[in-house]
Each structure stands twice: as structure tokens, then as C-alpha cells.
Amino acid sequence: MERAVIIGCPGGGKSTFAQKLSRNTGLPLFHLDAIWHNPDRTHISREEFDSRLSQILALDRWITDGNYQRTMERRLQACDTVFLFDLPTDVCIQGIESRLGRSRPDMPWTAHTLDPELIRKIKDFPEAELPAIYRLLDKYKAGRQIIVFKSRAQADEYLKTLN
């Protein structure tokens, strides 16, 4: 594993897993949310995001953490390993609730209240985004290790295999 993509529903535990994976492998970690979002809750332009992403993907070794469906195919083409967090909706909502009031390295601000738009995105994720993700994984499965986690416990067990 030299170039890993971590994708899945918001609140699923992608960023926490990414941090642990980076520590265990020594691969540099790039949180896409930290690139896209500004501290004032605005975001950079698509062009700037795409430019930064291109710089990351040109590196020999990396982990990208974040769904960002618009750029997923580019990341899948460039990676050798994919981790998909396909967790139940209620687990993802609990994940969002559990991080309220806590600063995180993957976001340039601390959320103190639930964002109704984010909750809607989580509830819609299984039908709105997950089928397209599985189609892309099928398209790019050759030459890539694809690991699907159905629970956070599975992700934790995987990390134990790296030690």
C-alpha cells in the first residue's frame, strides 16, 4: 500500500481511521475537507481544489480522506488501495453527534450544533451516493485492493493487522 483512498458516508469514521492508518504506515495523510473548507466556513474554488488534489496525486505515497464524489474517479484511478466505510445511517449520525464541540484536524472549525444539511446528506447517502461508489469500485477493481468496512470494529481489526 502506497496510495490509499478512504471514502464513505460522513460520520462513518473515515478521518479517525485515516489518522491511525497514517501513523501505522507512515503514509502522508491529506484530509480533503481541510483542503476544501476555509476557517470562515466558505470553501476554495473547484479549480484550486483540483489543482491541490493533482499535486497530492502526483506524489509517490499518500492517503486521501474524504468522499468528494466529483473527484472520486480521479483518486480511484491513482490509488492502489481503497477503504470504503459502508456503515448504517444511524451509526454515521451518531458519529456526527459525537464530534460536536471537538476540534478535529480534518476541519478548520469546530461544530457545536448539528447541521441539518449534513444530516440530510447522511440519510440520503445509501441511495444517493453509495450505488455510484460501488459502480466505480467495480470499474477500478483491477490492480487495487478494495476493503469494505461494515462496522468500525472491522476497521479497528484491520488496523491491528498492520502492527
C-alpha positions as CSV (number, residue, x, y, z in Angstrom):
1,M,0.0,0.0,0.0
2,E,1.4,3.3,-1.2
3,R,-1.6,5.3,-2.3
4,A,-4.8,4.8,-0.3
5,V,-8.3,6.3,-0.7
6,I,-10.7,6.4,2.2
7,I,-14.3,7.0,1.3
8,G,-17.8,6.6,2.7
9,C,-20.6,8.4,4.4
10,P,-19.9,11.5,6.6
11,G,-19.7,10.5,10.3
12,G,-18.6,6.9,9.5
13,G,-15.2,7.2,11.0
14,K,-13.1,7.8,7.9
15,S,-10.9,10.6,9.3
16,T,-10.2,8.7,12.6
17,F,-9.3,5.6,10.6
18,A,-7.1,7.7,8.2
19,Q,-5.1,9.2,11.1
20,K,-4.5,5.7,12.6
21,L,-3.6,4.3,9.1
22,S,-1.2,7.1,8.5
23,R,0.5,6.5,11.9
24,N,0.8,2.8,11.2
25,T,2.1,3.0,7.7
26,G,4.0,6.3,7.6
27,L,2.0,7.4,4.6
28,P,1.3,11.2,4.4
29,L,-2.4,12.0,5.1
30,F,-4.4,14.6,3.2
31,H,-7.9,15.4,4.6
32,L,-9.9,16.6,1.6
33,D,-12.2,18.6,4.0
34,A,-9.3,20.5,5.3
35,I,-8.3,21.4,1.7
36,W,-11.8,22.3,0.5
37,H,-13.0,24.3,3.6
38,N,-11.8,27.7,4.9
39,P,-12.0,28.6,8.6
40,D,-14.8,31.0,7.9
41,R,-16.9,28.1,6.5
42,T,-16.5,29.1,2.9
43,H,-14.6,27.0,0.5
44,I,-11.9,27.3,-2.1
45,S,-12.8,27.2,-5.8
46,R,-13.2,23.9,-7.6
47,E,-10.2,24.9,-9.8
48,E,-8.0,25.4,-6.7
49,F,-9.2,22.2,-5.1
50,D,-8.5,20.3,-8.3
51,S,-5.0,21.8,-8.5
52,R,-4.2,20.8,-4.9
53,L,-5.6,17.3,-5.5
54,S,-3.4,16.9,-8.6
55,Q,-0.4,17.9,-6.6
56,I,-1.3,15.2,-4.0
57,L,-2.0,12.5,-6.6
58,A,1.4,13.2,-8.2
59,L,3.2,12.2,-5.1
60,D,4.5,8.6,-4.7
61,R,2.8,7.9,-1.4
62,W,-0.4,9.3,0.2
63,I,-3.7,8.7,1.9
64,T,-6.7,10.8,0.9
65,D,-9.6,11.0,3.4
66,G,-12.9,12.2,2.1
67,N,-15.7,11.2,-0.2
68,Y,-15.9,14.2,-2.7
69,Q,-17.8,12.2,-5.3
70,R,-16.9,14.7,-8.1
71,T,-13.2,13.8,-7.8
72,M,-13.5,10.2,-6.7
73,E,-12.8,8.6,-10.1
74,R,-9.5,10.5,-10.4
75,R,-8.5,9.3,-6.9
76,L,-9.5,5.7,-7.7
77,Q,-7.5,5.7,-10.9
78,A,-4.4,6.9,-9.0
79,C,-4.6,4.6,-5.9
80,D,-3.6,1.1,-5.1
81,T,-5.8,0.6,-2.1
82,V,-9.4,1.7,-1.3
83,F,-11.1,1.7,2.1
84,L,-14.9,2.1,1.9
85,F,-16.9,2.8,5.1
86,D,-20.3,1.4,4.3
87,L,-21.9,1.8,7.7
88,P,-25.5,2.1,8.9
89,T,-27.1,5.5,8.7
90,D,-27.7,5.7,12.5
91,V,-24.0,4.9,13.2
92,C,-23.0,7.8,10.9
93,I,-25.4,10.2,12.6
94,Q,-24.1,9.2,16.0
95,G,-20.6,9.8,14.7
96,I,-21.5,13.4,13.7
97,E,-23.2,13.9,17.1
98,S,-20.1,12.6,19.0
99,R,-17.8,15.1,17.5
100,L,-19.8,18.2,18.3
101,G,-17.7,20.7,20.3
102,R,-14.4,18.9,19.5
103,S,-11.7,20.3,17.2
104,R,-10.5,18.0,14.5
105,P,-7.5,18.0,12.2
106,D,-9.7,17.4,9.2
107,M,-11.9,20.5,9.6
108,P,-10.8,24.1,10.1
109,W,-13.6,24.9,12.5
110,T,-15.4,23.2,15.5
111,A,-19.1,22.4,15.0
112,H,-21.2,23.0,18.1
113,T,-24.6,22.2,16.6
114,L,-25.9,19.6,14.1
115,D,-26.1,20.8,10.6
116,P,-29.5,19.8,9.1
117,E,-28.0,19.7,5.6
118,L,-25.3,17.3,6.7
119,I,-27.9,15.1,8.5
120,R,-29.9,15.0,5.3
121,K,-26.8,14.1,3.3
122,I,-26.1,11.2,5.7
123,K,-29.7,10.0,5.4
124,D,-29.7,10.2,1.6
125,F,-26.2,8.7,1.3
126,P,-27.2,5.0,0.9
127,E,-29.4,5.7,-2.1
128,A,-27.9,8.9,-3.5
129,E,-24.1,8.1,-3.4
130,L,-23.4,4.6,-2.4
131,P,-24.6,2.8,-5.6
132,A,-22.3,5.1,-7.7
133,I,-19.4,4.4,-5.4
134,Y,-19.9,0.6,-5.8
135,R,-20.1,1.1,-9.6
136,L,-16.7,3.0,-9.6
137,L,-15.1,0.4,-7.3
138,D,-16.2,-2.3,-9.7
139,K,-14.8,-0.3,-12.6
140,Y,-11.4,0.2,-11.0
141,K,-11.1,-3.1,-9.0
142,A,-8.3,-4.5,-11.2
143,G,-4.9,-3.9,-9.6
144,R,-6.4,-2.4,-6.4
145,Q,-7.0,-3.8,-3.0
146,I,-10.6,-2.8,-2.1
147,I,-11.6,-3.2,1.6
148,V,-15.2,-2.5,2.6
149,F,-15.9,-2.0,6.3
150,K,-19.5,-2.6,7.5
151,S,-18.6,-1.6,11.1
152,R,-16.0,0.5,12.9
153,A,-14.9,-2.7,14.7
154,Q,-13.9,-4.2,11.3
155,A,-11.8,-1.1,10.6
156,D,-10.1,-1.4,14.0
157,E,-9.4,-5.1,13.4
158,Y,-7.8,-4.2,10.1
159,L,-5.5,-1.7,11.8
160,K,-4.4,-4.4,14.2
161,T,-3.2,-6.5,11.2
162,L,-0.7,-3.7,10.3
163,N,1.2,-4.0,13.6
